[in-house]
């Protein structure tokens, strides 16, 4: 492994330990599995999931403030609300697939939520929610949902 990869991995693990795990604990979230440098988590509500994502993005931005653009670690996040099939170390279902696809539409350091999440968090999460278009996921029973960019106005004011 090259030295730059080792340093990046160390920074990523530091962010995971000090920011991600703390935010998940604060918002009662649980990591279901790791996906390379990402993760899949479950929450009791869309509000808690969105607040957790916004808190992580805010704190990672603070860590990146002193880093060069090339060294910044940026996450793309997606939040969906759906019933899932829970097994011992994984979750399955259309809702999981939608969440995974949503994050690909997020800007680096950004958060995209589905239409159902945007409706659920409106007025409850201190965030600007902007429609960025329709979303037509392939091979899913729910063929379309809106995409909404969600930007924090202060995640520390989210309900806990």
ABEGO torsion letter per residue (X at the ends): XBAAAAAAAAAAAAAAAAAAAAAAAAAGBBBABBBEABBBBBBABAAAAAAAAAAAAAAAAAAAAABBAAABBBBBBBBBBBBBBBBAABBBEAAAAAAAAAAAABBBGBBBBBAAAAAAABGABBBBBBBAEBBBBBGBABABBBBBBBBBAGAAABBX
